[in-house]
Amino acid sequence: MQLFKVTLGFCGILWASSLSANDSTPRLHPTEKACISYETTGQMMNGTTVRCHRDYAYEQYEIQNTEIGFAGITQQQNQHTITIGEWIYAINLQTNTGTKTANPMYNGLVSALEDSSPEQMSSTFMSAMGMSATGETRVVADTECNVYTSAQMGSVCMTNGGLMLEQEFMGTTQVAVSVAIGDGGDDANYSLYQSVPISDGPDLSNGLQGLMDQLGQQ
């Protein structure tokens, strides 16, 4: 169940992920700031997610309140994840504790973006994931998006600004119910990790190395 949640969340973060207002800060996303609320429904996962970023996604946060179920076993997840540059802070809102983990995507993205724009990187990532445009457009939460599909990864609907509005994966659908482009969300949601006990988190690099190698080759 945890692997399914990580996979779906990981895809969502990448759909959402060169210089910003601060010339030393990498620009990791075509859209400077945005905040999207989602509803997730399916046999394995149900609940809500809020995903926001600012400073071209150098800073991001995601708040999940979901229930994951498989083979009659269910697990409630109430988690707040903050990504700032090379660090990921995962905060359990039920225990008010968190972990700090190195972001395995960060260095590879920064390196790749030295020779390409976030827009080009987004296209490269879609190709690496086997996603292809269908030519179909939809309006989700009053915002237009373009549909991409893959036999392995399901389908997504992306705005021209690189924002994911709809995703179908392994029988679970995540759909945006509100989209606020130009609004990066509440400042307190980016600094929550500073007010809870933080311990070292797991090493996430091994599971993503193959994808990052493929992105680098393309």
Secondary structure, DSSP 4 states (H G I P E B T S, - for coil): -HHHHHHHHHHHHHHH----SSTTS---SSSS-EEEEEEEEESSEEEEEEEEEETTTTEEEEEEEEEEEETTEEEEEEEEEEEETTEEEEEETTTTEEEEEE-TTHHHHHHHTTSS-HHHHHHHHHHHTT-EEEEEEEEETTEEEEEEEETTTEEEEE-TTS-EEEEEETTEEEEEEEEEET----GGGTSGGGGS-EEE----HHHHHHHHHHHHH-
